[in-house]
Amino acid sequence: MKDKNIALILSIFLGWLGADRFYLGRPIMGIIKLFTLGGFGILWLVDIIRIMTGRLKPKNGDYSAESVQSCSEDAKRTLRTLTSFAAQKASEQGNPMGSYLAERIQKAVDDRLEKDEN
């Protein structure tokens, strides 16, 4: 069984190299992320969100039960910080499409985390 917290940490720090996908048993996508530097940053951010929300799981099953329950409030705050940072940077660079996508991702993360809290 794979640990969700390890997958999330790998995704945040080394996801642009595909380390999270290799850990989850998905080497083809890992290679794609490696050669495109995390899908030009987009797949990197998407995978962080998908792991955090539980939508990206190991190829051969699910995460261990203990790791899913231990997803801390700090991890949720980190995810919110990363999405707001991405939106801010895209806006500063004058990239309207990047800014729009980052804001949409930020809203989706906020909505999902609020749903999980209720």
Buried (B, 14 or more C-beta within 10 A) or exposed (E): EBBBBBBBBBBBEBBBBBBBBBBBEBEEBBEBBBEBEBBEBBBBBBBBBBBBBBEBBBEEEEBBEEBEEEBEEEBBEBBBEBBBEBBBBBBEEEEEEBBEBBBEBBEEBBEBBEEEEE
